Structure formats: C-alpha cells, structure tokens
C-alpha cells in the first residue's frame, strides 16, 4: 500500500497487470489436490487481502514464475 501511495495516479495508470511468483511445493512435493487447493487459496488471498486494500484488485494477475 505504501508503494501505491508514493506512486499515486501515475503508478496506477501505468500498471497493466500484477506479476506473482509462486512455489507451493518448494520445500516438499505436494499431491495434485493439495497444490490445487493451495494455489486457489494463495490467489484468493493475494487478490482479496493484498491487492484490493491497495486499490489494485481490479488488475489481472499473471503467474510470472512457478515451480
């Protein structure tokens, strides 16, 4: 949220998407259902609890790295 405040309208106008790096099984292998549930939860959390309060909830999410 601080970055959005500092960047103001110029930042918001210039953003076209939000990139998200996610590695749900970085420390141990997870089964398909666990990864599916974890990924869904992570995306929901990121949009609702991180992006929306910062005024960025309307932007598309792009998974930029995964593993």
N, C-alpha and C positions, 0 to 999 in steps of 0.2 A: 504494500500500500504506500510505503514511503516513496518508492520509485515513481509511482503514478502521480503522487502529489508533487514531486520535484519536476517531473516531465510535463505535467499539465496537459492542455489540449493538444499541443504539438506531438507529444508522445502518443496519446490516444488516437489521434488522426493518422499517425504513421504506422500503427500496428495493424497487420492483416491476419495474424494468427498467433497462437501461443504454442511454443515447442515444449514437449515434455519428454524427458529421458526416463525410462522406467526399466528396472531389472528385478522383477518379482522373485526370481529364483537364483539370485546372485550368490547366496550363501549355501543353498542346498537345492537339489532337484525337487520340483513340485509336480504333482499329478495334474492332468488337464483340467479337472473340475476346480482344483484349488487355484490354479493360475487364472482360470476364467473368473472365479469369484473375486480373487484379489485384484485383478485388473479392473473389473467393473467397479469395485469399491474405491480403488485409487482414482479412477477417472471421475467418479461422482464426488469424492472428497475434494479433488483439485478444483473442479468447476464450482461447486457449492461453497466450500469453505475457504478457498484461496482466491480464486478469480473473481467471483461475484462480489465479495466485500470490497475488492479493489476497483470495482467498476469495469472489470474485464470479462465478465461472464458471458457476454454476447459473442466473443471471438471464437472461431473454430480452434479446436485442439489438434495438433499434429504430433504424432508419436515420432520423435526425431531419432531416438536410439532405443533399442530394446534388446533383451537377451535372456 
